[in-house]
Amino acid sequence: MDLGFADKRVIVTGGSRGIGHATVQTLINEGAAVATCARGAEALEAALAQWQKQGGTAYGASVDVSDSQAFARWFELAVEQLGGLDVFVSNVTSKNEYSGEARWEQAFEADLMQHIRATEMALPHLRKGKDASIVYIASIASIMSANMPTETEYGAMKAALISYASQLAHKLGKENIRVNLLSPGPIYHKNGFWQGVEKHQPDLYKRAQALSVFNRLGTAQEVANATAFLASPVASNITGINLRVDGGTIKTVNF
């Protein structure tokens, strides 16, 4: 299926690895021009070289999205490089190494506030675009009451992100800007969190696998496929949804 990304201009945050990398790759394969950012310069430069070698239109720079001024400068540069903006995929998060109240503050910045700031930067440009859409990468941690201890704050902020995005979808619908979310379950990718769990905590890894009806973890590409669809003009009558990409891990009826 042609998703209609030819001539589309897209920003994806956190595109150097994992879900972000797979999403950028998928969008480039579909014909989009993509700009991305990441904290790790080495991984990002390698990814950009790969995409450009393939003939894709890809721009990027190393930037920490928690540095609001640096992020704002990069965002405007990215829009300038792309020549406008049609789609924004807000993906990036960061590892939380704090404790106590500082841990909550870091989660607020990394998993909620930076998405909101980026949205405010994107909207003036999306209003000028065609078939404009926003996709946020959330998590099933947002609705789980039995998260791992390391995901307590993360889950709460992702729940807030879902509420924010749902309200935004209704507000922006009259402007023909669609807003959707994806909530992945445990995702396995090279050098990712779950690869570390597989190596150092194999019992926990097996328990996570067993939560899926397929008895396996998901892949970054599976999330990227769903992201590309929701972001695309093909999904023109879909807005305000939170699509779980979790292999049936969450066992509830989703009305």
N, C-alpha and C positions, 0 to 999 in steps of 0.2 A: 504493500500500500504506500502510495506517495503521501507523505504527511504534510506537504505544502510548505516546506521550509526554504525552498529556493528563494533567494534574495531577502530572507529574514535576518534580522540583526538581533543577536542574543547575548546577554551577559549571564554567566554562571559563576557564582562565587565558590571558591574552594575547589578548583578544577585540576589540581595537580595529582590527585590520587583518589582511590575509592570511588564512591558514588559520583562525585563531581567530575572526575576524570572520565568515567564511563559515559556520563551525560554529555560532556563536551564532544567526545569521540562520536557518539551517536548523532548528535546534531550536525556535526561537520559532515558525516556520511550522508546526511539528509540534505546537504546543500546550504546550510546556514553559515553565516559569518559569526564567529563567537569570540568574545573577550572574557578572560577569566583572571582570577587572582588567587594567590596562596601565600602562606608565610614562608614556606621552604623554597628558596630561590633555585636550588639545584634540581629538585624534582620538577618544578614548573618549567625551567628552561629545557629540560629533557623532553617534557611533554610537548611544549611548543615546537621544538625542532621536529619531533615525530609528526605532528599534525601538518606543519608546513611542508615537510618532505612528501607527504601524501597529497599535496596540492590544496589543502584546506586554507581557508582564511581564518587565522587565529592570532589573537593579540593577548598579551598578558604581562603582569608585573608582580613582583613580590611585595605584598602589603599585608599588614595586620589589620583586620577589619575592626578590631577594638580600638585602634587609633583613629578616631572619627575624622580628624582633619586629613590625615594621609589617605584614608579610604575615600573621602569625598573628592580629593584631588584625582585619585586614580579613576573613580567612577566617571567623572566628567571627561577625562582623557579617553577612557574606553568608549564612551558614547561618540566622542569626536572621531576616534579611529574607525568606528563602525559606520559612521555617517548617520546615526540615529539609533533608535531602540524600539524593537517590537515585542520582545519577550525577555522577562527577567526570571531567572531561576535562583532562588535564595537558598543555598545549600550549606554554606560553611558553618562549622562549629569548631570548638577547640577543647583540648584536654584540660580538665579542671584539676589542678594540683594543690588547691588551697584546702583549708579546713575551717569549720565553724562558720561564723557570719560571712567571712571573706569568700567562702565557697559559694554561698548564695549570691553574693554580689557578682562574682565571676560568671555564674550561670545566667544571671539576669542580663549581663552585658553580651555574653557569647551566644545565648540561645533564645533571646527575645529582642533586646533593644537594638542589636545590630541589624536584625531583619527589618525592624520598623524604620530605622534611619535609612537603610538602603532603599526601602519602598518609597519613602518620601523623596529620595533623589531620583528614583526611576520614574515616578508618576508624570512629571512634566513632559518627559520624553515619550513615554508610552501613549500619552494623550494625542501625540502627533503621529503615532504609528498606525499601522493597519493590522487588524486581527490581533490586537494587543492582549497579552496574558501574563499572569504571574503564577509561578508555582513555588511553594515552600516545601522543603524537606523537613517533616516533623518526625514522629517516632511513635511506635505503639507504647513506649514508656509513658506517654501522656495519659493513657487510660488504665494503666496497670497499678494495682495497689500493692503488689508484691514484687517491686523492682529490686534489683541488686542495690546494696547500700550506696554504691558509687553513682547510681542514677536517680537518687531521690530528688535532688535539685533540678537535674536535667529533665526529668519527667514533668515536674511542675511547670517549668518554663515552656516546654513543648505544648502542654495543655493550654497555656496562655496564648501561645502562638496560634493554635488552632482556633481559639475564640476570636482573636484579632482578625485572622484571615477570613473567617466566616462572615464577620460583620463587614469587612472590607468588600467582600464579593457582592453583597447586597447594595452597598453604597456605590460601587463602581459599575454595576450592571447597566445603569442608565447611560453610561459613557462607552458601553460596549468593550469594557475591559474585564476579562475573566480572571477569577482568582480561585486557585485550587491548591490542595495539599496532598502530599503522599506521606504515609506513615509506614516506614519499613520495619520489619522485625529484625532479628539478628542477621547481619550481613557479613559474609566472609570475603575478604579480599587480601591480597598480598601485603604484608607488613601492617595489617589492620589489627584492631582490638581483638577480634575473635581468633585470629591466627595465634596471637599470644596466649589466649585462653586455652586453645587446643594443645599448645606445647607445655604450658605450665600448670594448667588445671583441667586435665582431660575429663574428669568426672563431671565438672560443670559444663564443659563443652558438650558432652553426650546428653546431659539433661536439656540443654538448649535445643539440640537437634530434635529431641523427642517431642518438643512442644509443637513442632510443625507436623501437619498431616502427611507430609512427604518425608519426614524423618531426616531432614537436612536443613542447613542454613541457606539463606538466600544469597544471591550474587549481586554485585554492583550493577552488572549489566541488566539484570531483571528490573531493578529500580529505575535505571536509565531509560529502559524501553517504555515504562509506564509514564515517566516524566515527560519524555518526548511526545507521547500521545496527548497527554493532558495540556501540554503547552502549545500544541499544534492547532491550526485552523480546522483540522478534521474533527476536533472536539468542540466545535463552535457553540454547541448548546449545553455544555457542561460547565457549571461554575458553582462554587461554594461547597465542593465535596472534599472529603478526607478519605482518600483511597488507601486502604491497607494493602501493603505488599509484604505479606508475612507468612505465606504458606499455610494460612489457617491457624496460626498460633493463637490469635484471640478467638475464643469460642463463644461469640455472642451473635445474635441476630442483629444485623446492621440496617435498621429501617432508614 
